[in-house]
Amino acid sequence: MLKKSASLVVALIAIMMSIGSVNSYAVTPQSHLKYFGFYGIEGMLHDGGFNFVDDIDNLGITNVNVQSWAFINGDETVQQMAPRVRSFYQELKDKNMVIFQSIDGLLFKKAPGGHLGNGLSTLRADYLQRWSDYKQYVLSGYEDQIAGFYISDEPYLAGITESDFRTGCLLVKNDFPNKKRIVIEGLEAFDPAAFGHAQPPVSDTYFDDVTDVGFDGYNGYLFFDNNGPDGNLGFQAHTLSILKSKATKNQDLWVVTVGAYHHGWNGTMESQQNSMRVNLMKNLEMALGEPRVVGMLVWAFHDGIIPNNEWDGFNQYSVKPESKWYDPALKNLFASIGKMIINGQPSDNLFSSSIDFGNSQGGVNGFSYQEEQGWNYSDLIWDNVNGRWKSSISGRSTWIGHDEVSADTSNSSRQWTAPKAGKIRISSQTNFRKAVPGGDGVGMVIMNRSTGEQIYPYSGTWAQIGPNDTDLYGGISFNVLTTVNQGDVIEFKTTQLGTSDFDRAYLSPVIAYESNAVFYDSFDDGDANGWTTYGNGGFSVQDGEYAANNGGSFIATADNTNFSDFVYEADVYPEDNGDPQLLFRVSNPSSTGYTGYAFGLKAYQDKVYVEKVNGAGYSILGEAAAEIDNNNWYHIKVVAQGSSIKVFLNRSSTPVLSITDSSFASGSVGLRWGWVHARFDNIAVDAIN
């Protein structure tokens, strides 16, 4: 298989939203924004599988969630569903969690050809009896766990007529007048013509009988990069303006972001990770800026949620450690945003150069704007006409905007001052790429001005994009971890490569403080600082990889790491019929052994195994057959929670080994190989809780 990208998560990609006026908000809570939660938390409960309640409860960042699929199967009676749904309600009650209960499948029957209110999707013939049975056999005794009812998912888009939809809404309103009635509609319903459809948009009265209404849009990058018909608004913001005009009964509004992966969407796993961050941050930006928006939901299902369906086997829940596309950086963003919204306190962990863009130097979450020429810095001045910072030198086209920059004979320098010490992740909310074609390209560098450290690129002076590098999937995305002291100044600087003609470029970084219980090393910086080796030598960094090149049995452990429950990921390349290992919960390492666990690949036996080591002695806890070839990269993920140890190979959603052992509760992480060559890369550890 091909080696994966050198970053754990390739960061955010392009948002194309030029503005003429400055934002009046930052990554700071607004009184109108009250709710944050996940959609689909029951997971595969309908199919006898697991749910995501524990995962979400462990995050501690939600105050309402949506249970979406309990009634999706129209072949089941409500009485048949009742035991598992009531058990689920009890679990929510035990954890003091509340939900919006989806009644979509309870009341409505969606048809394959249903589309834009054509009437092929309808109320079920027995909807009144099913509703009565639900109240009697399922809901009774658990009313307090239901904050409201999710009437239907994308009803107009799915073909439900206004009459049928409003009949369902009124049924709920009559029985539960004080509970919310929420609906989320699809983007196409608001502007069908933009999607090539001749049908009319949803009517101005369709949503009159709900208390809350929102919209979703998940198709990769499309809705965030293309401008809407309003010109300077992205398509999401365009849709929000339409929604406001149709929600005429003073309904509260919601936005839905995406937190799962799907095979049908644009690009690879890495590009979908980019898309989710763009989706999340752009929806946050809209939610903060629109007083009618009261909540954000994260759409997230697990694979196999709907058997024999296009979704089957392709969706992955990004915050569940066992998921093959578990994404700790995205989880960290969810946590920062959720805590900010629910606690009503400004986030001191999340900073966005576009959301935090303002017309005062250093006044909005520590961002300031300068130009640099010959290492001499001077402040840019505010340009009220164009809503951006510009050079004070007449005729010089150096400027910094919401998410665009331009360099001339001076370099543009957007700067952020760290409010506290810690480990930060710097990622690209917008790929660094040209905004217009032509010219001779643009260079970019990220520096810690206070220490002189060049953070990105790892080598060379400038990361460069070409004159016509405007493609949405082109340019440069960056995702790096670094450590800052309070008061350190992080600089995002661009330069012309020849002339300043056509040098407008997108550059919109996001800065997020990571938990101290995080470790990452891609070795792209060319050194192995932060690692201690034991044995007869042989570890060295070569071509951005940690290589073992000599005989003997060598151990390397990551300094200052001590994890108990965690996800440990790495790329491993065995050579010469090798036996490379990932070590975890390690203590007392030495040249002769250590105490802890190891997962190893045996290319010469086509086998993988987990062993327990105590000094020089060891015992195999479990092994399994697996096709392991020399000179191939293998992605390994170890999920350790208490006595449970699960190992996943090559992003499978099924563990290749599942072990129960309580011998060692915590320790450092490390690497080992025995008597042969091996290479390691992209070492990443994230504390689960």
C-alpha positions in Angstrom: 0.0 0.0 0.0 1.1 3.6 -0.4 2.5 5.5 2.5 -0.1 7.9 3.9 0.4 11.7 4.1 3.0 12.9 6.5 0.5 14.8 8.6 -1.9 13.0 10.9 -4.7 15.0 9.5 -4.3 17.0 6.4 -5.9 20.3 7.4 -8.7 22.4 6.2 -9.4 23.3 2.7 -10.7 26.3 0.8 -13.4 28.7 1.8 -14.1 31.3 -0.8 -15.9 34.1 0.9 -14.7 37.6 0.1 -16.2 40.3 2.2 -16.7 44.1 2.0 -17.2 44.7 5.7 -15.5 43.4 8.9 -17.0 40.7 11.1 -18.3 42.0 14.4 -17.8 38.6 16.2 -14.9 36.3 17.1 -14.6 32.8 18.4 -16.5 34.0 21.4 -20.0 32.8 22.5 -23.0 34.8 21.4 -26.1 34.8 23.7 -28.3 33.5 20.8 -26.2 30.4 20.3 -27.2 27.9 23.0 -27.1 24.3 21.7 -24.4 21.9 20.5 -24.9 18.2 19.8 -24.5 15.2 17.6 -27.0 13.6 15.2 -27.3 9.8 15.1 -26.0 9.0 18.6 -27.8 5.6 18.7 -25.5 4.4 16.0 -26.2 0.7 15.1 -28.6 0.2 18.0 -31.4 -0.6 15.6 -29.4 -3.5 14.3 -28.3 -4.9 17.7 -25.0 -3.1 17.6 -23.4 -0.4 19.7 -24.3 3.2 20.1 -22.2 6.4 20.6 -23.6 7.6 23.9 -20.5 6.8 25.9 -18.2 8.5 23.3 -20.3 11.7 23.3 -20.8 11.6 27.1 -17.0 11.3 27.6 -16.5 14.5 25.5 -18.8 16.4 27.8 -19.6 19.0 25.2 -23.2 18.5 24.2 -26.5 19.6 25.7 -28.9 18.0 23.2 -28.4 15.2 20.6 -30.6 13.7 17.9 -31.6 10.0 18.0 -32.3 9.5 14.3 -32.8 5.9 13.3 -34.9 4.0 15.8 -37.9 4.1 13.5 -36.2 3.9 10.2 -37.4 0.3 9.6 -41.0 0.5 8.4 -41.3 -3.3 8.6 -41.1 -3.3 12.4 -44.0 -2.5 14.6 -43.6 0.0 17.4 -44.1 -2.7 19.9 -41.1 -4.6 18.4 -38.9 -1.5 18.6 -40.0 -0.6 22.1 -37.5 -2.7 24.2 -34.3 -1.5 22.6 -35.5 2.1 22.4 -36.6 2.2 26.0 -33.3 0.7 27.0 -31.6 3.5 25.0 -33.8 6.1 26.8 -32.8 4.6 30.2 -29.1 5.0 29.2 -29.8 8.6 28.4 -31.6 9.1 31.7 -28.7 7.5 33.6 -26.3 10.0 32.0 -28.7 13.0 32.3 -28.7 13.4 28.5 -31.6 14.7 26.4 -32.4 14.3 22.7 -34.5 15.3 19.8 -36.3 12.1 19.0 -36.7 11.5 15.3 -40.2 10.4 14.3 -39.4 10.5 10.5 -39.8 6.7 10.0 -42.6 6.6 12.6 -44.9 8.9 10.6 -43.6 9.0 7.1 -42.7 6.5 4.4 -39.9 7.8 2.2 -40.0 6.6 -1.5 -36.9 6.1 -3.7 -38.3 8.5 -6.3 -39.4 11.1 -3.8 -38.0 14.5 -4.7 -38.8 18.2 -4.1 -42.4 17.8 -2.8 -43.5 15.5 -5.6 -45.7 13.5 -3.2 -44.1 10.1 -3.7 -43.0 10.2 0.0 -46.1 10.3 2.2 -47.6 10.0 5.6 -47.9 6.3 6.5 -51.5 5.0 6.2 -51.3 3.9 9.9 -49.4 7.0 11.2 -52.1 7.8 13.8 -51.9 4.2 15.3 -48.0 4.3 15.2 -48.0 7.6 17.0 -50.4 6.3 19.7 -48.4 3.1 20.1 -45.2 5.2 20.4 -46.6 7.2 23.3 -47.9 4.2 25.0 -45.2 1.6 24.6 -42.0 3.6 24.1 -42.2 7.1 25.4 -44.2 6.6 28.6 -42.0 7.4 31.7 -39.2 9.0 29.6 -40.8 12.2 28.5 -38.2 14.3 30.3 -35.4 12.8 28.1 -37.1 14.2 25.0 -36.3 17.9 24.5 -38.3 17.8 21.3 -39.2 15.9 18.2 -37.3 15.8 15.0 -40.3 15.7 12.6 -38.5 14.6 9.4 -35.1 14.7 7.8 -35.1 16.8 4.5 -38.8 16.3 4.0 -39.4 18.5 1.0 -36.3 17.2 -0.7 -37.5 13.7 -0.1 -40.8 14.4 -1.7 -43.2 15.0 1.2 -45.9 17.4 0.4 -46.6 20.5 2.6 -50.0 19.1 3.6 -48.5 15.8 4.8 -45.6 17.4 6.6 -47.8 20.0 8.4 -50.2 17.2 9.4 -47.4 15.4 11.1 -46.2 18.6 12.8 -49.7 19.4 14.2 -50.1 15.9 15.5 -47.0 16.4 17.7 -48.0 20.0 18.6 -51.4 18.9 19.9 -49.9 16.3 22.2 -46.7 18.1 23.2 -47.3 21.8 22.8 -44.3 22.8 25.0 -41.7 20.6 23.3 -39.7 21.7 20.3 -40.6 20.5 16.8 -37.5 20.6 14.6 -36.8 19.9 11.0 -33.6 20.0 9.0 -34.0 20.5 5.2 -31.5 19.9 2.4 -29.8 22.7 0.5 -31.5 21.8 -2.8 -34.9 22.5 -1.3 -34.2 26.2 -1.0 -32.7 26.8 -4.4 -33.4 23.9 -6.8 -32.3 25.9 -9.8 -28.7 26.1 -8.5 -28.7 22.3 -8.6 -30.2 22.1 -12.1 -33.7 21.2 -11.1 -36.8 22.8 -12.6 -39.1 22.2 -9.6 -40.0 25.1 -7.4 -38.3 25.7 -4.0 -39.9 24.9 -0.7 -42.9 27.2 -0.1 -42.9 30.1 2.4 -45.5 28.2 4.6 -44.0 24.7 4.6 -42.3 25.3 8.0 -45.1 27.2 9.7 -45.9 24.5 12.2 -42.3 23.8 13.5 -40.5 25.7 16.2 -37.0 25.2 14.8 -35.7 24.7 11.3 -32.3 24.3 9.8 -30.4 23.1 6.8 -27.6 20.8 5.9 -25.1 20.4 3.1 -22.5 17.8 3.1 -21.2 17.3 -0.5 -17.6 17.8 0.0 -16.3 21.3 -0.7 -18.9 22.5 -3.2 -21.0 24.7 -1.0 -18.1 26.4 0.7 -16.0 27.2 -2.3 -18.5 28.4 -4.8 -20.0 31.8 -4.4 -23.8 31.9 -4.1 -26.1 34.0 -6.3 -25.6 36.9 -3.8 -22.1 37.4 -5.2 -20.0 37.8 -2.1 -21.8 35.2 0.0 -20.8 31.5 0.0 -23.6 29.1 -0.9 -24.2 28.2 2.7 -24.7 31.8 3.7 -26.9 32.3 0.6 -29.1 29.3 1.8 -29.3 30.8 5.3 -30.7 34.0 3.9 -33.4 32.1 2.0 -34.2 30.1 5.1 -34.7 33.2 7.1 -37.1 34.5 4.5 -39.2 31.3 4.7 -39.1 30.8 8.5 -41.6 33.6 9.0 -43.1 32.5 12.3 -40.0 33.5 14.3 -38.7 30.0 14.3 -35.3 29.3 15.8 -32.7 28.4 13.2 -30.0 25.6 13.2 -27.0 24.7 11.1 -25.7 21.2 10.7 -22.1 20.4 10.1 -20.6 17.0 9.1 -18.6 14.6 11.3 -18.5 11.4 9.3 -16.9 10.1 6.1 -18.6 8.8 3.0 -17.3 7.0 -0.1 -19.4 9.1 -2.5 -18.0 12.5 -1.5 -15.2 14.4 -3.0 -11.7 13.1 -2.6 -9.7 10.9 -0.3 -9.9 10.4 3.4 -7.5 13.2 3.9 -9.5 15.6 1.7 -12.7 14.6 3.5 -11.0 15.5 6.8 -10.2 18.8 5.2 -13.8 19.3 4.1 -15.1 18.5 7.6 -13.0 21.2 9.2 -14.0 23.7 6.6 -17.7 22.7 7.1 -17.4 23.0 10.9 -15.6 26.3 10.9 -17.7 27.9 8.3 -20.9 26.8 10.0 -19.5 28.2 13.3 -18.8 31.5 11.6 -22.4 31.7 10.3 -23.9 30.6 13.6 -21.9 33.3 15.5 -23.0 36.0 13.0 -26.7 35.2 12.7 -28.8 36.1 15.8 -31.6 33.7 14.9 -29.3 30.6 14.9 -29.6 28.8 18.3 -27.8 25.6 17.7 -25.3 23.5 15.8 -25.6 19.8 15.1 -22.9 17.4 13.9 -24.1 14.8 11.5 -22.4 11.5 12.2 -23.4 7.9 11.5 -21.4 4.7 11.6 -20.8 2.4 8.7 -23.6 -0.2 8.2 -26.2 2.1 9.7 -28.6 1.3 6.9 -28.1 -2.2 5.5 -28.3 -2.8 1.8 -28.1 1.0 1.2 -25.6 3.3 -0.5 -24.3 4.3 3.0 -23.6 0.7 4.1 -20.0 0.2 4.9 -18.8 3.6 4.0 -19.6 6.0 6.8 -17.2 6.4 9.7 -17.8 8.2 13.0 -14.9 10.6 13.4 -14.9 10.8 17.2 -15.2 7.1 18.1 -11.8 5.7 18.8 -12.6 2.3 17.2 -13.5 4.0 13.9 -11.0 3.5 11.2 -11.1 7.3 10.5 -11.0 8.5 14.1 -9.8 12.1 14.0 -8.4 13.5 17.2 -7.8 16.9 15.7 -11.5 17.2 14.6 -12.6 15.9 18.0 -10.5 18.6 19.6 -12.3 21.3 17.5 -15.7 19.8 18.4 -14.7 19.9 22.1 -13.6 23.6 21.9 -16.7 24.7 20.1 -19.1 22.7 22.2 -17.7 23.9 25.5 -17.7 27.5 24.3 -21.4 27.3 23.3 -22.6 25.4 26.3 -20.7 27.2 28.9 -21.2 30.6 27.4 -17.5 31.5 27.9 -15.0 32.6 25.3 -12.8 29.8 24.0 -9.2 30.2 25.1 -8.3 27.2 23.0 -9.5 28.0 19.5 -8.5 30.9 17.2 -9.4 31.5 13.6 -7.8 34.1 11.4 -11.0 34.5 9.4 -13.6 34.4 12.2 -11.4 36.5 14.4 -10.7 39.0 11.6 -11.3 42.5 12.8 -10.5 46.2 12.3 -8.3 46.7 15.3 -4.7 45.7 15.8 -4.5 42.9 18.3 -8.0 43.6 19.4 -9.8 40.4 18.3 -8.3 37.3 19.9 -4.7 38.5 19.5 -4.4 38.9 15.7 -2.5 41.8 14.3 -1.5 42.9 10.8 1.8 44.2 9.5 4.1 44.4 6.5 7.7 43.4 6.5 10.5 44.7 4.3 14.2 43.8 5.0 13.2 42.5 8.5 11.7 45.9 9.4 8.0 45.6 10.4 5.4 48.3 10.3 1.6 48.2 11.0 -0.8 48.0 8.1 -3.7 50.5 8.2 -7.4 49.7 8.0 -9.1 50.1 4.6 -12.7 50.7 5.3 -13.7 50.7 1.7 -12.5 47.1 1.0 -12.8 45.8 4.6 -9.1 44.8 4.9 -5.7 46.0 6.1 -3.5 47.7 3.6 0.0 49.2 3.4 0.4 52.9 4.4 2.6 53.3 1.3 0.6 54.7 -1.6 0.5 52.3 -4.6 1.9 49.3 -2.7 -0.5 46.3 -3.0 0.5 44.6 0.3 -2.7 43.8 2.2 -4.4 41.3 4.5 -8.1 40.4 4.3 -10.6 38.1 5.8 -9.1 35.0 4.2 -7.0 36.5 1.4 -3.6 38.2 1.4 -1.4 40.0 -1.1 2.3 40.8 -1.0 4.2 43.4 -3.0 7.7 44.9 -2.4 6.9 44.3 1.2 5.7 40.9 2.7 2.3 40.5 4.3 2.5 39.4 7.9 -0.6 38.3 9.8 0.4 37.6 13.4 -1.1 35.9 16.4 0.0 36.4 20.0 -0.3 33.3 22.3 -2.4 34.1 25.3 -1.0 31.2 27.3 1.7 28.5 27.1 0.9 25.1 25.6 0.9 22.8 22.6 -0.9 24.2 19.6 -2.0 22.8 16.3 -1.8 25.2 13.3 -3.9 24.1 10.3 -5.1 25.6 7.1 -8.8 26.5 7.2 -8.2 27.6 3.6 -5.6 25.8 1.5 -2.8 28.2 0.7 -3.5 28.7 -3.0 -3.9 31.5 -5.6 -7.1 33.5 -5.6 -6.6 34.5 -9.2 -4.5 33.0 -12.0 -1.5 34.7 -13.5 1.7 36.2 -12.2 4.7 34.2 -11.0 3.5 32.5 -7.8 3.5 33.3 -4.1 5.6 32.1 -1.2 4.5 31.5 2.4 6.2 30.7 5.7 5.0 30.2 9.3 7.4 31.4 12.0 7.6 31.8 15.7 8.9 35.4 15.7 9.7 35.2 19.5 12.0 32.2 19.2 13.1 32.4 15.6 11.8 28.9 14.9 10.5 28.2 11.4 7.4 26.1 11.9 6.4 25.5 8.3 7.8 24.5 5.9 10.3 22.3 7.7 13.0 23.0 5.2 13.8 25.7 2.7 12.8 29.3 3.0 9.3 29.5 1.5 6.5 27.1 0.7 5.6 28.1 -2.8 2.5 27.9 -5.0 2.6 28.4 -8.8 1.0 31.2 -10.8 -2.0 29.2 -11.8 -2.4 27.2 -8.6 -6.0 28.1 -8.1 -7.6 24.6 -8.1 -9.7 23.8 -5.1 -7.7 20.6 -4.5 -4.4 22.3 -5.2 -2.2 24.6 -3.3 -0.7 23.7 0.1 -2.5 22.5 3.2 -0.6 22.5 6.5 -1.2 20.8 9.8 1.6 21.2 12.4 2.1 20.9 16.1 4.3 23.2 18.0 4.8 24.5 21.5 4.4 28.1 22.5 5.1 30.2 25.6 2.7 32.9 26.7 3.3 36.0 24.6 5.0 34.2 21.7 4.1 35.7 18.3 3.3 33.3 15.5 3.7 34.9 12.1 2.0 33.9 8.8 4.0 35.7 6.1 3.6 35.8 2.3 6.0 37.1 -0.3 6.1 37.8 -4.0 8.3 35.4 -6.0 9.1 38.0 -8.7 6.5 40.6 -9.2 3.3 41.3 -7.3 1.0 40.9 -10.4 -1.9 38.6 -9.6 -0.5 37.7 -6.2 -3.8 37.5 -4.3 -3.8 34.2 -2.4 -5.9 32.4 0.2 -4.3 32.0 3.6 -6.6 31.4 6.6 -5.0 29.5 9.4 -6.7 28.0 12.5 -4.9 27.7 15.8 -6.1 25.2 18.4 -4.6 24.4 21.8 -4.2 20.7 22.2 -4.5 18.7 25.4 -1.1 18.0 27.1 -2.1 14.3 26.6 -1.2 14.5 22.9 1.9 13.3 21.1 2.8 13.6 17.4 5.9 13.3 15.4 6.1 13.1 11.6 9.9 13.4 11.6 9.5 16.0 8.7 11.7 18.4 10.7 14.6 16.1 10.1 15.4 15.2 13.7 14.4 12.8 16.5 14.3 15.3 19.3 12.0 14.1 22.0 13.0 10.5 21.7 15.4 8.4 23.8 17.0 5.3 22.4 18.3 2.2 24.1 20.5 -0.5 22.7 23.4 -0.5 20.2 22.3 2.4 18.1 20.7 2.4 14.7 17.8 4.9 14.9 18.1 7.9 12.6 15.8 10.2 10.7 16.0 9.7 6.9 13.7 11.3 4.4 11.2 12.3 7.0 11.0 8.8 8.6 12.5 7.2 11.7 14.7 4.4 10.4 16.3 1.4 12.1 19.3 0.5 10.1 21.6 -1.8 12.1 21.4 -5.2 13.7 20.5 -5.7 17.3 17.4 -5.1 19.3 16.7 -1.4 19.7 14.1 0.6 21.7 13.1 4.2 21.3 10.6 5.8 23.7 8.9 9.2 23.4 10.1 11.5 26.1 7.7 12.9 28.7 4.7 10.7 27.6 2.5 8.8 30.1 -0.8 7.6 28.7 -3.4 5.3 30.3 -6.4 5.3 27.9 -5.4 6.4 24.4 -5.4 5.9 20.6 -1.9 5.2 19.3 -1.4 5.4 15.5 1.7 4.9 13.3 2.8 3.9 9.9 5.3 1.0 9.9 7.5 -0.3 7.1 9.0 -3.8 7.7 12.2 -4.8 5.8 14.3 -7.9 5.6 11.6 -10.2 7.1 11.5 -7.9 10.1 9.6 -7.8 13.4 8.9 -4.1 14.1 6.9 -3.2 17.1 4.8 -0.4 18.6 5.4 -0.2 22.4 2.8 1.2 24.8 2.3 1.6 28.5 6.1 1.3 28.8 8.1 1.8 32.0 11.7 1.1 32.9 13.1 0.9 29.4 16.7 -0.1 29.0 19.1 -1.7 26.6 18.0 -5.2 27.8 14.2 -4.8 28.0 11.3 -2.9 29.4 8.0 -3.4 31.1 4.8 -2.9 29.1 3.0 -4.1 25.9 4.0 -4.4 22.3 2.2 -4.9 19.0 4.3 -6.5 16.3 4.3 -7.4 12.6 6.0 -10.7 11.5 6.5 -10.5 7.8 8.3 -13.8 7.7 5.2 -15.6 9.3 2.4 -13.4 7.9 1.3 -12.8 11.5 0.5 -10.0 14.0 0.6 -10.3 17.7 0.4 -8.5 21.1 2.8 -9.4 23.8 3.3 -8.5 27.4 6.9 -7.8 28.4 8.4 -7.7 31.9 12.1 -7.0 31.7 13.7 -9.5 29.5 10.8 -12.0 29.6 7.7 -11.9 27.6 4.4 -13.7 26.9 2.1 -13.6 23.8 -1.3 -12.3 24.7 -2.8 -12.9 21.3 -1.9 -13.4 17.6 -3.6 -13.5 14.3 -2.8 -14.4 10.7 -2.4 -11.3 8.5 -0.7 -10.8 5.1 2.4 -8.9 6.0 4.9 -8.2 3.2 8.3 -6.7 3.4 8.8 -3.2 1.9 5.2 -2.1 2.4 3.7 0.5 4.6 1.1 -0.6 7.2 -1.1 1.7 9.2 -1.5 0.5 12.8 -3.9 1.8 15.4 -3.9 0.7 19.0 -7.0 1.6 21.2 -6.3 1.0 24.8 -9.0 1.6 27.4 -8.6 0.1 30.8 -8.0 -3.6 30.4 -9.2 -3.6 26.8 -6.6 -3.5 24.0 -7.8 -3.4 20.4 -5.5 -3.3 17.3 -6.6 -2.2 13.9 -4.6 -2.8 10.7 -4.7 -0.6 7.6 -7.8 1.4 8.8 -10.0 -1.6 9.0 -13.2 -1.0 11.1 -12.7 -4.5 12.6 -9.9 -5.1 15.0 -7.3 -7.6 13.9 -6.7 -8.4 17.6 -8.8 -7.8 20.7 -7.1 -8.5 24.0 -8.1 -8.2 27.7 -5.2 -7.7 30.1 -4.8 -5.4 33.2 -1.1 -6.0 33.9 0.0 -2.4 33.0 -2.3 0.6 33.4 -0.1 3.4 32.0 3.2 4.4 30.6 5.1 5.9 27.7 4.9 5.0 24.0 7.8 3.7 21.9 9.2 1.7 19.0 11.3 -1.4 18.7 12.8 -3.6 16.1 14.9 -6.7 16.3 17.9 -7.5 14.1 16.5 -6.1 10.9 15.8 -2.8 9.2 12.4 -1.0 9.6 11.0 2.4 9.2 8.4 4.3 11.3 6.4 7.5 10.5 3.5 9.7 11.7 3.6 8.6 15.3 0.4 10.0 16.9 -1.1 9.5 20.4 -4.3 11.0 21.6 -5.8 10.5 25.1 -9.4 9.2 24.8 -10.9 11.0 27.8 
